[in-house]
Amino acid sequence: MGGYDALDRARDRALAFLATLPARPVGPRTTPASLRDALGGSLPEEGMPPEQVIDDLATAAEPGLVASAGPRYFGFVIGGSLPVAVAADWLTSAWDQNAVLYVTSPTAAVVEEVAASWLLDLLGLPAGASVGFVTGAMMANFTGLAAARHEVLRRAGWDVEEDGLDSSPPVNVVVSEETHVTAIIALGMLGLGRRRAKPVVTDNEGRMRPDEIRRVLATCRGPTIICAQAGNVNTGAFDPLEEIAGLARQHGAWLHVDGAFGLWAAASPSLRHLVAGAALADSWALDAHKWLNVPYDSGIAIVAHPDAHRAAMTAAASYLVPSTNAARDPWDWTPEASRRARGFAIYAALRALGRRGLRETIERGCHLARHMAGILARTARVEILNQVALNQVLVRFHPPGGGDPDALTRAVIARVQRDGTCWLGGTTWHGMAAMRISVSNWSTTEQDIEDSAGAIIGAFRAESNG
Ligand SMILES: *Cc1c(COP(=O)(O)O)cnc(C)c1O
């Protein structure tokens, strides 16, 4: 059978690319037009040999690839991929299992079940919680909030899956003014409304203020969902989850926690205090493709009430006979039916790391973020805007003689991006332009941090004098 040489070729090209990661410029070096030139044109009538397709693709792709899998990419909150997770992901593609039902892939179903129980244990979440393996934290937020919508309306005597929202009792949604945009999008997709959500004012670090939550909750009658956060995308800060969980209980509200990257802190005894109270929530969103360092797409939706989770996600169909042999059907817990068996990469990453390896990965990210903040803070006119409790650092640059720090900060970010030693992005924090550094790659070393800090300080000096 022809075509399998392409797999060898892909392996060679993949390893060659990975070998460039420590040294290549981190940001992209191309334009949309030159990529279109290299990759576009009309599709020819005749095909071409698979190995040549792979070679040509790898060559044309090269200038537009970002070294986000590498050790000095600090943009957004990205994370790389552990080699073992890439390897398991290759097998996942070769096996081409459909992780919809137990019967379509018994192994995929059981691997997800095992990975789910490991995750609940590692994160200190209720052992009876249900877990769905979704594409990312946005869909994990969607899934958790769908379960929430089901349950708060069920308690009000309404079946939202069958009867919709047109005549349902109104659902109050309490969010933070710092709620991640993907949770807000999920509220829109669920018909709960983006603008209808009631925002709670936050403190300096972006944490919901308990007095403000009380005030907003006092305006809520009937079904209520609270959406809190473990790990603010700018500061890394955590909402006061223990207090919020108590308030949720008093008001009979469902508490959803977006913990895309921050929830991983629960895997470390020295960081666990940050997520105190998280286990008291009703649902959680988590990413595996960020801090666990598995390939995209990999998010995890966890719900403390399996009945609500299942009711929101699944339905019976005549040709689908539910598994009767006590097996778990993956699609009961996700918005998708047919999908990639993404549990294999998660399983492989956890198995390779072990408890200690996961703990050390998370702790190392935090240590390296503090190291970066420490070096930058020792430089005159460089200000760290957040308490670096997790893996996020917000930096602001002040010109000599009191010029405009916003303009200088943006110029420093642009220069660092052009320089290519590392890559990071900008944000606006409480009205101030800031550089945003996220440390979430398994392979980042102290030397990477020092080299990157050197590049940042060099860019700052060049822009201050220029
Ligand atoms: C990244 C992130 C999301 C969105 O996750 P995706 O995996 O991109 O869908 C949601 N919430 C928080 C806090 C995040 O950091």
The ligand as an SDF file (V2000), in Angstrom:
LIG
                    3D

 15 15  0  0  0  0  0  0  0  0999 V2000
   -7.1680   30.2230   27.6860 C   0  0  0  0  0  0  0  0  0  0  0  0
   -8.3100   30.5020   28.5870 C   0  0  0  0  0  0  0  0  0  0  0  0
   -9.6190   30.2410   28.1760 C   0  0  0  0  0  0  0  0  0  0  0  0
   -9.9350   29.7470   26.8000 C   0  0  0  0  0  0  0  0  0  0  0  0
   -9.3510   28.5430   26.5820 O   0  0  0  0  0  0  0  0  0  0  0  0
   -9.1850   27.8940   25.1480 P   0  0  0  0  0  0  0  0  0  0  0  0
   -8.4530   26.6700   25.4490 O   0  0  0  0  0  0  0  0  0  0  0  0
   -8.4380   28.8940   24.3300 O   0  0  0  0  0  0  0  0  0  0  0  0
  -10.5530   27.6390   24.6020 O   0  0  0  0  0  0  0  0  0  0  0  0
  -10.6240   30.4480   29.0900 C   0  0  0  0  0  0  0  0  0  0  0  0
  -10.3790   30.9250   30.3050 N   0  0  0  0  0  0  0  0  0  0  0  0
   -9.1330   31.2220   30.7320 C   0  0  0  0  0  0  0  0  0  0  0  0
   -8.9360   31.7530   32.1130 C   0  0  0  0  0  0  0  0  0  0  0  0
   -8.0560   31.0210   29.8750 C   0  0  0  0  0  0  0  0  0  0  0  0
   -6.8200   31.2980   30.2930 O   0  0  0  0  0  0  0  0  0  0  0  0
  1  2  1  0
  2  3  1  0
  2 14  2  0
  3  4  1  0
  3 10  2  0
  4  5  1  0
  5  6  1  0
  6  7  2  0
  6  8  1  0
  6  9  1  0
 10 11  1  0
 11 12  2  0
 12 13  1  0
 12 14  1  0
 14 15  1  0
M  END
$$$$
